Amino acid sequence: MVNGVVDIIENKVALILSGKEGTTRHYIPATALQKRIKEGDRVKITAEKLFSLEKKLKLGPVRGQMDKTVIFDEPTTREYAIQLNENLSIIKEKKLSIKDIFPAKRGMGQSTSRRPIKIYFLNVGQGDSIYIKFPNNRNMLIDSADTIQNNETSTYDFLKSKKIRELDAFILTHPHIDHIEGALKIIKDKDIKLRSMFCPEYAHNSDYYNNVMISMIAKANKKVNIGCLNSESAKFIFGDCRFTILSPAPDVSRKSVKKVNNSSIVIKLQLKINNKAFGILFAGDLELDHWDKLISKYGSDLKSNILKVSHHGSKTGTNSKVMDVIQPDEVIISVGKNNMFGHPHKDVITLLQKTGKKVYRTDKNGTIELLLGTNSYKINHQYN
Protein backbone atom coordinates (compact mmCIF):
# COMPACT_ATOMS: atom_id res chain seq x y z
CA MET A 1 0.00 0.00 0.00
CA VAL A 2 1.22 3.49 -0.91
CA ASN A 3 0.10 6.38 1.30
CA GLY A 4 0.05 10.01 0.32
CA VAL A 5 -0.93 13.55 1.26
CA VAL A 6 -2.62 16.21 -0.84
CA ASP A 7 -0.98 19.63 -0.55
CA ILE A 8 -1.92 22.76 -2.52
CA ILE A 9 1.17 24.63 -3.72
CA GLU A 10 0.78 27.65 -6.02
CA ASN A 11 -2.53 26.35 -7.35
CA LYS A 12 -1.04 22.96 -8.10
CA VAL A 13 -1.72 19.75 -6.23
CA ALA A 14 1.35 18.15 -4.74
CA LEU A 15 0.25 14.56 -4.36
CA ILE A 16 3.02 13.10 -2.22
CA LEU A 17 3.04 9.30 -2.37
CA SER A 18 5.27 7.27 -0.11
CA GLY A 19 5.91 3.56 0.07
CA LYS A 20 8.74 1.18 0.92
CA GLU A 21 10.20 1.82 -2.54
CA GLY A 22 10.56 5.52 -1.86
CA THR A 23 8.69 8.76 -2.38
CA THR A 24 7.39 10.57 -5.43
CA ARG A 25 5.72 13.97 -5.71
CA HIS A 26 3.11 14.51 -8.41
CA TYR A 27 2.38 18.14 -9.35
CA ILE A 28 -0.89 18.58 -11.21
CA PRO A 29 -3.39 21.47 -11.53
CA ALA A 30 -5.64 21.78 -8.51
CA THR A 31 -8.70 21.80 -10.76
CA ALA A 32 -7.79 18.36 -12.08
CA LEU A 33 -8.78 16.54 -8.90
CA GLN A 34 -12.38 16.07 -7.93
CA LYS A 35 -13.74 18.20 -5.11
CA ARG A 36 -13.97 15.21 -2.81
CA ILE A 37 -10.19 15.31 -2.39
CA LYS A 38 -9.02 18.47 -0.68
CA GLU A 39 -5.87 19.95 0.81
CA GLY A 40 -4.57 18.08 3.82
CA ASP A 41 -6.32 14.81 2.98
CA ARG A 42 -4.40 11.63 3.62
CA VAL A 43 -4.93 9.26 0.71
CA LYS A 44 -3.89 5.76 -0.26
CA ILE A 45 -3.68 3.61 -3.36
CA THR A 46 -2.37 0.11 -3.88
CA ALA A 47 1.20 0.09 -5.15
CA GLU A 48 0.22 -2.26 -7.97
CA LYS A 49 -2.51 0.09 -9.17
CA LEU A 50 -0.21 3.13 -8.99
CA PHE A 51 2.62 1.54 -10.94
CA SER A 52 0.23 -0.01 -13.46
CA LEU A 53 -1.42 3.36 -14.08
CA GLU A 54 1.87 5.24 -14.46
CA LYS A 55 3.32 2.60 -16.73
CA LYS A 56 0.18 2.60 -18.90
CA LEU A 57 0.39 6.37 -19.34
CA LYS A 58 4.19 6.21 -19.75
CA LEU A 59 4.68 8.62 -16.89
CA GLY A 60 7.19 6.82 -14.72
CA PRO A 61 8.40 6.27 -12.16
CA VAL A 62 8.17 2.49 -12.23
CA ARG A 63 8.64 0.00 -9.40
CA GLY A 64 11.92 0.54 -7.56
CA GLN A 65 12.32 4.05 -8.97
CA MET A 66 10.02 6.17 -6.81
CA ASP A 67 12.48 8.73 -5.48
CA LYS A 68 11.82 11.48 -7.98
CA THR A 69 9.46 14.34 -8.79
CA VAL A 70 7.11 14.05 -11.75
CA ILE A 71 5.50 17.11 -13.34
CA PHE A 72 2.81 16.30 -15.88
CA ASP A 73 1.83 18.23 -18.97
CA GLU A 74 -1.82 19.32 -19.22
CA PRO A 75 -3.28 16.60 -21.55
CA THR A 76 -1.64 13.73 -19.69
CA THR A 77 -2.47 15.30 -16.35
CA ARG A 78 -6.17 15.36 -17.11
CA GLU A 79 -6.35 11.65 -17.89
CA TYR A 80 -4.07 10.75 -14.99
CA ALA A 81 -6.10 12.83 -12.52
CA ILE A 82 -9.35 11.22 -13.64
CA GLN A 83 -7.95 7.75 -13.08
CA LEU A 84 -6.31 8.73 -9.79
CA ASN A 85 -9.68 9.89 -8.50
CA GLU A 86 -11.16 6.53 -9.30
CA ASN A 87 -8.47 4.64 -7.40
CA LEU A 88 -7.45 6.89 -4.49
CA SER A 89 -9.07 6.25 -1.13
CA ILE A 90 -9.22 8.95 1.52
CA ILE A 91 -7.83 7.77 4.86
CA LYS A 92 -10.15 8.51 7.78
CA GLU A 93 -7.66 9.37 10.48
CA LYS A 94 -8.33 9.07 14.18
CA LYS A 95 -8.40 12.49 15.79
CA LEU A 96 -5.72 12.13 18.42
CA SER A 97 -6.28 13.76 21.77
CA ILE A 98 -3.29 15.08 23.63
CA LYS A 99 -4.13 12.36 26.17
CA ASP A 100 -2.83 9.86 23.63
CA ILE A 101 0.67 10.97 24.59
CA PHE A 102 0.42 9.21 27.94
CA PRO A 103 -2.31 6.54 27.82
CA ALA A 104 -3.87 5.73 31.20
CA LYS A 105 -2.28 2.32 31.45
CA ARG A 106 1.17 3.92 31.17
CA GLY A 107 0.73 6.46 33.97
CA MET A 108 -1.45 9.23 32.58
CA GLY A 109 -2.88 11.28 35.39
CA GLN A 110 -1.00 9.64 38.24
CA SER A 111 -1.47 11.65 41.42
CA THR A 112 1.72 10.52 43.09
CA SER A 113 4.39 13.22 43.05
CA ARG A 114 7.76 11.82 42.09
CA ARG A 115 10.96 13.74 41.50
CA PRO A 116 13.33 14.71 40.18
CA ILE A 117 12.10 15.66 36.75
CA LYS A 118 14.98 16.37 34.40
CA ILE A 119 14.77 18.80 31.48
CA TYR A 120 17.68 19.09 29.05
CA PHE A 121 18.02 22.10 26.74
CA LEU A 122 20.40 20.53 24.27
CA ASN A 123 23.38 22.31 22.79
CA VAL A 124 22.38 21.59 19.19
CA GLY A 125 23.80 24.77 17.70
CA GLN A 126 21.49 27.09 15.79
CA GLY A 127 18.31 25.18 16.53
CA ASP A 128 16.09 23.87 19.31
CA SER A 129 15.81 20.54 21.10
CA ILE A 130 14.46 19.87 24.59
CA TYR A 131 14.34 16.46 26.26
CA ILE A 132 12.15 15.91 29.34
CA LYS A 133 12.59 12.83 31.52
CA PHE A 134 9.83 11.97 33.96
CA PRO A 135 10.01 9.30 36.67
CA ASN A 136 9.35 5.68 35.65
CA ASN A 137 11.19 6.24 32.35
CA ARG A 138 8.42 8.31 30.73
CA ASN A 139 9.71 11.04 28.45
CA MET A 140 9.04 13.75 25.89
CA LEU A 141 11.12 15.34 23.13
CA ILE A 142 10.34 18.85 21.90
CA ASP A 143 12.01 19.56 18.55
CA SER A 144 15.24 18.12 17.20
CA ALA A 145 18.27 19.43 15.37
CA ASP A 146 21.15 17.82 13.52
CA THR A 147 23.74 20.46 12.57
CA ILE A 148 26.70 20.27 14.93
CA GLN A 149 30.16 21.80 15.34
CA ASN A 150 32.63 22.41 18.15
CA ASN A 151 31.15 21.04 21.42
CA GLU A 152 27.59 20.86 20.07
CA THR A 153 25.61 17.62 19.91
CA SER A 154 22.78 16.39 17.71
CA THR A 155 19.49 15.33 19.24
CA TYR A 156 20.01 11.81 17.93
CA ASP A 157 23.49 11.50 19.46
CA PHE A 158 22.14 12.70 22.81
CA LEU A 159 19.39 10.06 22.78
CA LYS A 160 21.87 7.32 21.90
CA SER A 161 24.33 8.45 24.58
CA LYS A 162 21.54 8.22 27.18
CA LYS A 163 20.52 4.80 25.81
CA ILE A 164 16.99 6.03 25.17
CA ARG A 165 15.06 3.35 23.28
CA GLU A 166 11.55 4.79 23.44
CA LEU A 167 9.91 8.21 23.13
CA ASP A 168 6.42 8.62 24.54
CA ALA A 169 5.89 11.93 22.78
CA PHE A 170 7.81 13.71 20.05
CA ILE A 171 6.53 17.27 19.54
CA LEU A 172 7.67 19.26 16.51
CA THR A 173 6.78 22.86 17.29
CA HIS A 174 6.80 24.05 13.67
CA PRO A 175 8.19 22.92 10.30
CA HIS A 176 11.49 24.80 10.15
CA ILE A 177 14.62 22.79 9.46
CA ASP A 178 16.44 23.92 12.63
CA HIS A 179 13.64 22.38 14.69
CA ILE A 180 12.87 19.17 12.80
CA GLU A 181 15.95 18.09 10.84
CA GLY A 182 17.13 15.72 13.55
CA ALA A 183 13.83 13.84 13.42
CA LEU A 184 14.95 11.86 10.38
CA LYS A 185 17.62 9.86 12.19
CA ILE A 186 15.29 9.22 15.11
CA ILE A 187 12.54 7.95 12.83
CA LYS A 188 14.87 5.73 10.83
CA ASP A 189 16.51 4.13 13.88
CA LYS A 190 14.75 0.80 14.43
CA ASP A 191 16.10 0.66 18.00
CA ILE A 192 14.12 3.76 19.03
CA LYS A 193 10.41 3.14 19.50
CA LEU A 194 8.35 6.23 18.73
CA ARG A 195 4.86 6.15 20.25
CA SER A 196 3.41 9.52 19.24
CA MET A 197 4.41 12.46 17.07
CA PHE A 198 2.63 15.79 17.34
CA CYS A 199 2.89 19.02 15.35
CA PRO A 200 0.81 22.14 14.68
CA GLU A 201 -1.92 21.93 12.02
CA TYR A 202 0.31 24.05 9.79
CA ALA A 203 2.97 21.36 9.73
CA HIS A 204 0.43 18.78 8.57
CA ASN A 205 -0.05 20.96 5.49
CA SER A 206 3.68 21.35 4.98
CA ASP A 207 5.26 19.81 1.90
CA TYR A 208 8.50 19.11 3.77
CA TYR A 209 6.76 17.52 6.74
CA ASN A 210 4.59 15.25 4.64
CA ASN A 211 7.19 14.35 2.05
CA VAL A 212 10.02 13.64 4.45
CA MET A 213 8.58 12.74 7.83
CA ILE A 214 5.72 10.55 6.71
CA SER A 215 7.82 8.81 4.07
CA MET A 216 10.53 8.08 6.63
CA ILE A 217 7.97 6.57 9.00
CA ALA A 218 6.70 4.40 6.15
CA LYS A 219 10.21 3.27 5.22
CA ALA A 220 11.07 2.47 8.82
CA ASN A 221 7.89 0.38 9.02
CA LYS A 222 6.97 2.08 12.29
CA LYS A 223 3.49 2.42 13.71
CA VAL A 224 3.37 5.98 15.04
CA ASN A 225 0.34 7.92 16.23
CA ILE A 226 0.42 11.29 14.44
CA GLY A 227 -1.73 14.17 15.63
CA CYS A 228 -2.01 17.95 15.85
CA LEU A 229 -1.83 20.18 18.91
CA ASN A 230 -3.52 23.54 19.33
CA SER A 231 -4.83 25.76 22.11
CA GLU A 232 -8.06 23.76 22.32
CA SER A 233 -6.18 20.54 23.05
CA ALA A 234 -7.00 19.19 26.48
CA LYS A 235 -4.51 19.80 29.27
CA PHE A 236 -2.67 16.67 30.24
CA ILE A 237 -1.17 15.65 33.54
CA PHE A 238 1.70 13.39 34.38
CA GLY A 239 2.31 12.97 38.08
CA ASP A 240 1.94 16.50 39.38
CA CYS A 241 3.02 18.13 36.10
CA ARG A 242 0.34 19.90 34.10
CA PHE A 243 1.00 20.75 30.44
CA THR A 244 -1.08 23.38 28.65
CA ILE A 245 -0.91 24.15 24.91
CA LEU A 246 -1.24 27.94 24.61
CA SER A 247 -0.69 28.27 20.88
CA PRO A 248 -1.36 27.93 17.96
CA ALA A 249 -5.08 28.68 17.73
CA PRO A 250 -7.16 25.93 16.08
CA ASP A 251 -7.65 27.91 12.88
CA VAL A 252 -3.93 28.29 12.16
CA SER A 253 -3.16 27.39 8.56
CA ARG A 254 -1.11 28.67 5.65
CA LYS A 255 -3.94 31.05 4.83
CA SER A 256 -4.08 32.64 8.28
CA VAL A 257 -0.39 32.67 9.22
CA LYS A 258 2.09 34.48 7.00
CA LYS A 259 5.11 33.44 9.07
CA VAL A 260 5.80 29.80 9.86
CA ASN A 261 7.25 30.83 13.23
CA ASN A 262 3.79 31.94 14.33
CA SER A 263 2.47 28.41 13.92
CA SER A 264 4.76 27.38 16.79
CA ILE A 265 3.38 25.15 19.50
CA VAL A 266 3.81 27.08 22.76
CA ILE A 267 3.67 24.94 25.91
CA LYS A 268 3.48 25.83 29.58
CA LEU A 269 4.51 23.25 32.18
CA GLN A 270 3.09 23.84 35.65
CA LEU A 271 3.87 22.08 38.90
CA LYS A 272 4.56 22.89 42.55
CA ILE A 273 7.96 23.27 44.15
CA ASN A 274 8.09 23.73 47.91
CA ASN A 275 4.26 23.92 47.77
CA LYS A 276 4.40 27.00 45.54
CA ALA A 277 3.28 27.28 41.89
CA PHE A 278 6.15 26.93 39.44
CA GLY A 279 5.97 27.40 35.68
CA ILE A 280 8.19 26.82 32.65
CA LEU A 281 7.26 28.34 29.29
CA PHE A 282 8.51 26.76 26.05
CA ALA A 283 8.00 29.47 23.42
CA GLY A 284 9.11 27.83 20.16
CA ASP A 285 9.89 30.56 17.61
CA LEU A 286 6.82 32.71 18.28
CA GLU A 287 7.13 36.28 17.00
CA LEU A 288 5.95 39.54 18.54
CA ASP A 289 2.66 39.98 16.66
CA HIS A 290 1.48 36.60 17.96
CA TRP A 291 2.88 37.28 21.42
CA ASP A 292 0.43 40.20 21.47
CA LYS A 293 -2.43 37.77 20.78
CA LEU A 294 -1.31 35.44 23.58
CA ILE A 295 -0.96 38.34 26.00
CA SER A 296 -4.48 39.54 25.16
CA LYS A 297 -5.87 36.02 25.63
CA TYR A 298 -3.96 34.78 28.68
CA GLY A 299 -2.57 37.88 30.40
CA SER A 300 -0.96 37.06 33.76
CA ASP A 301 -1.45 33.30 33.17
CA LEU A 302 1.68 33.52 31.02
CA LYS A 303 3.77 34.33 34.09
CA SER A 304 6.50 31.69 34.46
CA ASN A 305 9.61 31.15 36.55
CA ILE A 306 11.68 29.95 33.61
CA LEU A 307 11.37 30.95 29.96
CA LYS A 308 12.84 29.20 26.95
CA VAL A 309 13.31 32.38 24.93
CA SER A 310 11.54 32.51 21.58
CA HIS A 311 13.39 32.31 18.26
CA HIS A 312 16.94 31.95 19.59
CA GLY A 313 16.92 35.42 21.15
CA SER A 314 15.90 37.25 17.99
CA LYS A 315 14.52 40.75 18.48
CA THR A 316 11.43 39.63 16.55
CA GLY A 317 10.54 37.25 19.41
CA THR A 318 11.22 39.20 22.61
CA ASN A 319 10.56 42.71 23.84
CA SER A 320 9.86 44.49 27.12
CA LYS A 321 6.10 43.88 26.87
CA VAL A 322 6.62 40.11 26.64
CA MET A 323 9.06 40.10 29.55
CA ASP A 324 6.82 42.29 31.72
CA VAL A 325 4.00 39.77 31.37
CA ILE A 326 6.00 36.54 31.76
CA GLN A 327 8.29 37.89 34.52
CA PRO A 328 10.74 34.97 34.47
CA ASP A 329 13.48 34.66 37.05
CA GLU A 330 15.75 32.84 34.62
CA VAL A 331 15.81 32.50 30.83
CA ILE A 332 17.37 29.96 28.50
CA ILE A 333 18.41 30.75 24.93
CA SER A 334 19.08 27.94 22.47
CA VAL A 335 21.49 29.38 19.92
CA GLY A 336 24.51 28.48 17.81
CA LYS A 337 27.94 29.95 18.44
CA ASN A 338 28.83 32.77 16.01
CA ASN A 339 25.71 32.06 13.96
CA MET A 340 25.04 33.95 10.73
CA PHE A 341 21.84 35.53 12.07
CA GLY A 342 23.48 37.42 14.91
CA HIS A 343 21.34 35.65 17.52
CA PRO A 344 20.77 36.46 20.28
CA HIS A 345 20.21 40.09 19.32
CA LYS A 346 22.17 42.56 21.43
CA ASP A 347 18.97 44.49 22.27
CA VAL A 348 17.41 41.34 23.71
CA ILE A 349 20.47 40.63 25.85
CA THR A 350 20.49 44.24 27.05
CA LEU A 351 16.81 43.99 27.95
CA LEU A 352 17.34 40.77 29.89
CA GLN A 353 20.32 42.20 31.74
CA LYS A 354 18.47 45.40 32.65
CA THR A 355 15.59 43.41 34.12
CA GLY A 356 18.02 41.34 36.21
CA LYS A 357 17.29 37.99 34.59
CA LYS A 358 19.77 35.16 34.88
CA VAL A 359 20.61 34.22 31.29
CA TYR A 360 21.77 30.78 30.16
CA ARG A 361 22.87 30.26 26.56
CA THR A 362 23.66 26.96 24.90
CA ASP A 363 26.42 28.59 22.83
CA LYS A 364 28.19 29.66 26.02
CA ASN A 365 26.96 27.17 28.64
CA GLY A 366 26.49 24.06 26.51
CA THR A 367 23.66 21.63 27.21
CA ILE A 368 21.65 23.00 30.13
CA GLU A 369 20.12 20.60 32.64
CA LEU A 370 17.17 21.71 34.75
CA LEU A 371 16.46 19.49 37.78
CA LEU A 372 13.01 19.91 39.32
CA GLY A 373 12.83 18.58 42.86
CA THR A 374 10.07 18.53 45.46
CA ASN A 375 11.37 21.51 47.42
CA SER A 376 13.80 23.21 45.04
CA TYR A 377 15.19 23.30 41.53
CA LYS A 378 18.69 23.51 40.14
CA ILE A 379 20.24 24.48 36.81
CA ASN A 380 23.47 22.82 35.65
CA HIS A 381 25.41 23.27 32.45
CA GLN A 382 27.80 20.75 30.97
CA TYR A 383 30.21 22.75 28.85
CA ASN A 384 31.83 26.15 29.21
C-alpha positions in Angstrom: 0.0 0.0 0.0 1.2 3.5 -0.9 0.1 6.4 1.3 0.1 10.0 0.3 -0.9 13.6 1.3 -2.6 16.2 -0.8 -1.0 19.6 -0.5 -1.9 22.8 -2.5 1.2 24.6 -3.7 0.8 27.7 -6.0 -2.5 26.3 -7.3 -1.0 23.0 -8.1 -1.7 19.7 -6.2 1.4 18.1 -4.7 0.2 14.6 -4.4 3.0 13.1 -2.2 3.0 9.3 -2.4 5.3 7.3 -0.1 5.9 3.6 0.1 8.7 1.2 0.9 10.2 1.8 -2.5 10.6 5.5 -1.9 8.7 8.8 -2.4 7.4 10.6 -5.4 5.7 14.0 -5.7 3.1 14.5 -8.4 2.4 18.1 -9.3 -0.9 18.6 -11.2 -3.4 21.5 -11.5 -5.6 21.8 -8.5 -8.7 21.8 -10.8 -7.8 18.4 -12.1 -8.8 16.5 -8.9 -12.4 16.1 -7.9 -13.7 18.2 -5.1 -14.0 15.2 -2.8 -10.2 15.3 -2.4 -9.0 18.5 -0.7 -5.9 20.0 0.8 -4.6 18.1 3.8 -6.3 14.8 3.0 -4.4 11.6 3.6 -4.9 9.3 0.7 -3.9 5.8 -0.3 -3.7 3.6 -3.4 -2.4 0.1 -3.9 1.2 0.1 -5.2 0.2 -2.3 -8.0 -2.5 0.1 -9.2 -0.2 3.1 -9.0 2.6 1.5 -10.9 0.2 0.0 -13.5 -1.4 3.4 -14.1 1.9 5.2 -14.5 3.3 2.6 -16.7 0.2 2.6 -18.9 0.4 6.4 -19.3 4.2 6.2 -19.7 4.7 8.6 -16.9 7.2 6.8 -14.7 8.4 6.3 -12.2 8.2 2.5 -12.2 8.6 0.0 -9.4 11.9 0.5 -7.6 12.3 4.1 -9.0 10.0 6.2 -6.8 12.5 8.7 -5.5 11.8 11.5 -8.0 9.5 14.3 -8.8 7.1 14.1 -11.8 5.5 17.1 -13.3 2.8 16.3 -15.9 1.8 18.2 -19.0 -1.8 19.3 -19.2 -3.3 16.6 -21.5 -1.6 13.7 -19.7 -2.5 15.3 -16.3 -6.2 15.4 -17.1 -6.3 11.7 -17.9 -4.1 10.8 -15.0 -6.1 12.8 -12.5 -9.4 11.2 -13.6 -7.9 7.7 -13.1 -6.3 8.7 -9.8 -9.7 9.9 -8.5 -11.2 6.5 -9.3 -8.5 4.6 -7.4 -7.4 6.9 -4.5 -9.1 6.2 -1.1 -9.2 9.0 1.5 -7.8 7.8 4.9 -10.1 8.5 7.8 -7.7 9.4 10.5 -8.3 9.1 14.2 -8.4 12.5 15.8 -5.7 12.1 18.4 -6.3 13.8 21.8 -3.3 15.1 23.6 -4.1 12.4 26.2 -2.8 9.9 23.6 0.7 11.0 24.6 0.4 9.2 27.9 -2.3 6.5 27.8 -3.9 5.7 31.2 -2.3 2.3 31.4 1.2 3.9 31.2 0.7 6.5 34.0 -1.4 9.2 32.6 -2.9 11.3 35.4 -1.0 9.6 38.2 -1.5 11.6 41.4 1.7 10.5 43.1 4.4 13.2 43.1 7.8 11.8 42.1 11.0 13.7 41.5 13.3 14.7 40.2 12.1 15.7 36.7 15.0 16.4 34.4 14.8 18.8 31.5 17.7 19.1 29.1 18.0 22.1 26.7 20.4 20.5 24.3 23.4 22.3 22.8 22.4 21.6 19.2 23.8 24.8 17.7 21.5 27.1 15.8 18.3 25.2 16.5 16.1 23.9 19.3 15.8 20.5 21.1 14.5 19.9 24.6 14.3 16.5 26.3 12.1 15.9 29.3 12.6 12.8 31.5 9.8 12.0 34.0 10.0 9.3 36.7 9.4 5.7 35.6 11.2 6.2 32.3 8.4 8.3 30.7 9.7 11.0 28.5 9.0 13.7 25.9 11.1 15.3 23.1 10.3 18.9 21.9 12.0 19.6 18.5 15.2 18.1 17.2 18.3 19.4 15.4 21.2 17.8 13.5 23.7 20.5 12.6 26.7 20.3 14.9 30.2 21.8 15.3 32.6 22.4 18.2 31.1 21.0 21.4 27.6 20.9 20.1 25.6 17.6 19.9 22.8 16.4 17.7 19.5 15.3 19.2 20.0 11.8 17.9 23.5 11.5 19.5 22.1 12.7 22.8 19.4 10.1 22.8 21.9 7.3 21.9 24.3 8.4 24.6 21.5 8.2 27.2 20.5 4.8 25.8 17.0 6.0 25.2 15.1 3.3 23.3 11.5 4.8 23.4 9.9 8.2 23.1 6.4 8.6 24.5 5.9 11.9 22.8 7.8 13.7 20.1 6.5 17.3 19.5 7.7 19.3 16.5 6.8 22.9 17.3 6.8 24.1 13.7 8.2 22.9 10.3 11.5 24.8 10.1 14.6 22.8 9.5 16.4 23.9 12.6 13.6 22.4 14.7 12.9 19.2 12.8 16.0 18.1 10.8 17.1 15.7 13.6 13.8 13.8 13.4 14.9 11.9 10.4 17.6 9.9 12.2 15.3 9.2 15.1 12.5 7.9 12.8 14.9 5.7 10.8 16.5 4.1 13.9 14.8 0.8 14.4 16.1 0.7 18.0 14.1 3.8 19.0 10.4 3.1 19.5 8.3 6.2 18.7 4.9 6.1 20.2 3.4 9.5 19.2 4.4 12.5 17.1 2.6 15.8 17.3 2.9 19.0 15.3 0.8 22.1 14.7 -1.9 21.9 12.0 0.3 24.0 9.8 3.0 21.4 9.7 0.4 18.8 8.6 -0.1 21.0 5.5 3.7 21.4 5.0 5.3 19.8 1.9 8.5 19.1 3.8 6.8 17.5 6.7 4.6 15.2 4.6 7.2 14.3 2.1 10.0 13.6 4.5 8.6 12.7 7.8 5.7 10.5 6.7 7.8 8.8 4.1 10.5 8.1 6.6 8.0 6.6 9.0 6.7 4.4 6.1 10.2 3.3 5.2 11.1 2.5 8.8 7.9 0.4 9.0 7.0 2.1 12.3 3.5 2.4 13.7 3.4 6.0 15.0 0.3 7.9 16.2 0.4 11.3 14.4 -1.7 14.2 15.6 -2.0 17.9 15.9 -1.8 20.2 18.9 -3.5 23.5 19.3 -4.8 25.8 22.1 -8.1 23.8 22.3 -6.2 20.5 23.0 -7.0 19.2 26.5 -4.5 19.8 29.3 -2.7 16.7 30.2 -1.2 15.7 33.5 1.7 13.4 34.4 2.3 13.0 38.1 1.9 16.5 39.4 3.0 18.1 36.1 0.3 19.9 34.1 1.0 20.8 30.4 -1.1 23.4 28.7 -0.9 24.2 24.9 -1.2 27.9 24.6 -0.7 28.3 20.9 -1.4 27.9 18.0 -5.1 28.7 17.7 -7.2 25.9 16.1 -7.6 27.9 12.9 -3.9 28.3 12.2 -3.2 27.4 8.6 -1.1 28.7 5.6 -3.9 31.1 4.8 -4.1 32.6 8.3 -0.4 32.7 9.2 2.1 34.5 7.0 5.1 33.4 9.1 5.8 29.8 9.9 7.2 30.8 13.2 3.8 31.9 14.3 2.5 28.4 13.9 4.8 27.4 16.8 3.4 25.1 19.5 3.8 27.1 22.8 3.7 24.9 25.9 3.5 25.8 29.6 4.5 23.2 32.2 3.1 23.8 35.7 3.9 22.1 38.9 4.6 22.9 42.5 8.0 23.3 44.2 8.1 23.7 47.9 4.3 23.9 47.8 4.4 27.0 45.5 3.3 27.3 41.9 6.1 26.9 39.4 6.0 27.4 35.7 8.2 26.8 32.6 7.3 28.3 29.3 8.5 26.8 26.0 8.0 29.5 23.4 9.1 27.8 20.2 9.9 30.6 17.6 6.8 32.7 18.3 7.1 36.3 17.0 6.0 39.5 18.5 2.7 40.0 16.7 1.5 36.6 18.0 2.9 37.3 21.4 0.4 40.2 21.5 -2.4 37.8 20.8 -1.3 35.4 23.6 -1.0 38.3 26.0 -4.5 39.5 25.2 -5.9 36.0 25.6 -4.0 34.8 28.7 -2.6 37.9 30.4 -1.0 37.1 33.8 -1.5 33.3 33.2 1.7 33.5 31.0 3.8 34.3 34.1 6.5 31.7 34.5 9.6 31.1 36.6 11.7 29.9 33.6 11.4 31.0 30.0 12.8 29.2 26.9 13.3 32.4 24.9 11.5 32.5 21.6 13.4 32.3 18.3 16.9 32.0 19.6 16.9 35.4 21.1 15.9 37.3 18.0 14.5 40.8 18.5 11.4 39.6 16.5 10.5 37.3 19.4 11.2 39.2 22.6 10.6 42.7 23.8 9.9 44.5 27.1 6.1 43.9 26.9 6.6 40.1 26.6 9.1 40.1 29.5 6.8 42.3 31.7 4.0 39.8 31.4 6.0 36.5 31.8 8.3 37.9 34.5 10.7 35.0 34.5 13.5 34.7 37.0 15.8 32.8 34.6 15.8 32.5 30.8 17.4 30.0 28.5 18.4 30.8 24.9 19.1 27.9 22.5 21.5 29.4 19.9 24.5 28.5 17.8 27.9 29.9 18.4 28.8 32.8 16.0 25.7 32.1 14.0 25.0 34.0 10.7 21.8 35.5 12.1 23.5 37.4 14.9 21.3 35.7 17.5 20.8 36.5 20.3 20.2 40.1 19.3 22.2 42.6 21.4 19.0 44.5 22.3 17.4 41.3 23.7 20.5 40.6 25.9 20.5 44.2 27.1 16.8 44.0 28.0 17.3 40.8 29.9 20.3 42.2 31.7 18.5 45.4 32.7 15.6 43.4 34.1 18.0 41.3 36.2 17.3 38.0 34.6 19.8 35.2 34.9 20.6 34.2 31.3 21.8 30.8 30.2 22.9 30.3 26.6 23.7 27.0 24.9 26.4 28.6 22.8 28.2 29.7 26.0 27.0 27.2 28.6 26.5 24.1 26.5 23.7 21.6 27.2 21.6 23.0 30.1 20.1 20.6 32.6 17.2 21.7 34.8 16.5 19.5 37.8 13.0 19.9 39.3 12.8 18.6 42.9 10.1 18.5 45.5 11.4 21.5 47.4 13.8 23.2 45.0 15.2 23.3 41.5 18.7 23.5 40.1 20.2 24.5 36.8 23.5 22.8 35.7 25.4 23.3 32.5 27.8 20.7 31.0 30.2 22.7 28.8 31.8 26.2 29.2 
